[in-house]
Amino acid sequence: LSRMPPKLDPDAIAVIYVRCTGGEAPGGAVLAPKCGPLGIAPKKVGDDIAKATKDWAGLKVTVKLTVQNRKATAEIVPSASSLIIKALKEPPRDRKKVKNILHNGDIAMNELYEICRKMRFKSMAREFSGTVKEILGTCASIGCTIDGEEPTHWQEQIDSGELVCPEA
């Protein structure tokens, strides 16, 4: 006696996270094991992801796929590094040809605060100034400056109380 697997519940919501390059559809081989059990076509999901990540061309972004009743909706989960690189307004690069790129641009302090407000939900910090320091650390590792100064300089100023961060 062979039994069929149980029918999918149309109201059940499944969430899948995929990390891919913005503006490009991830390969079917990447999506198939994730989409197959939910009964949705990997190719169609790939096209949805490519459409949702159009603004982030050439940057690695995490995409959250919410699947309900065999319909997938894609939304972008921002990461600190991709928001910072987007704020640097660099031209999109061909990731197959250009490697080890230097992100030596400059970001205004107000833009940094905007990024911090977007990332607040992910932050472990108790205060907003702690989130600002987390993002400054990411700026340091990417290699960009803020208002012409090194990110470590701003972190020290926050610690000493010279730079007072606005409330979120």
Summary of the structure (lengths in Angstrom):
residues: 168
radius of gyration: 20.0
end to end distance: 61.4
largest distance: 75.3
contacts: 438
relative contact order: 0.12
helix: 43%
strand: 19%
